[in-house]
Amino acid sequence: MNSSFWLQLVASFLSCWGFGVCLNVPKNAFIATGFTGMAGWLGYLVYYCHANHSAVGASLVATVIIGIVALIFAHRLQMPVTIFTIPALMPLVPGEVALEALRALIAGRVLQAQVLFVHMLMIAGAIAVGFMIAEIFAQYYTKIAHWCRK
């Protein structure tokens, strides 16, 4: 693993921590927010860069990881899960793709703009599906844990 990998992990931690500050996350949740975002970005990097897969699939994997880690922190710290998920999602938002789609549309390259727009929608959809998968996992785990306690 090269230094760029570690730099990206540190940058993702700091960016999610910074978004937590901007969004008025409680002070005792700053570190957990940073770790949630860093875990998601780690999943994204491993899936996208090291396994040579698409950004859509990497966003799905990263969002599932963010959802699960956020649920764990929310349970441990007795806080709403959105405190951890919203700042952690910021590195995954397809803003660059949206900007390129708008640039292509303004420049008159309509076909390229359509392709980029569909790609952006696919990434956004993968993020939504990733949270649904994480929530299903959490409900399944809770049901199994409750059943084992009986």
Sequence and secondary structure as in RCSB ss.txt:
>XXXX:A:sequence
MNSSFWLQLVASFLSCWGFGVCLNVPKNAFIATGFTGMAGWLGYLVYYCHANHSAVGASLVATVIIGIVALIFAH
RLQMPVTIFTIPALMPLVPGEVALEALRALIAGRVLQAQVLFVHMLMIAGAIAVGFMIAEIFAQYYTKIAHWCRK
>XXXX:A:secstr
  HHHHHHHHHHHHHHHHHHHHTT  GGGHHHHHHHHHHHHHHHHIIIIIS   HHHHHHHHHHHHHHHHHHHHH
HHT  THHHHHHHHGGGS HHHHHHHHHHHHTT HHHHHHHHHHHHHHHHHHHHHHHHHHHHHHHHHHHHHHHH 
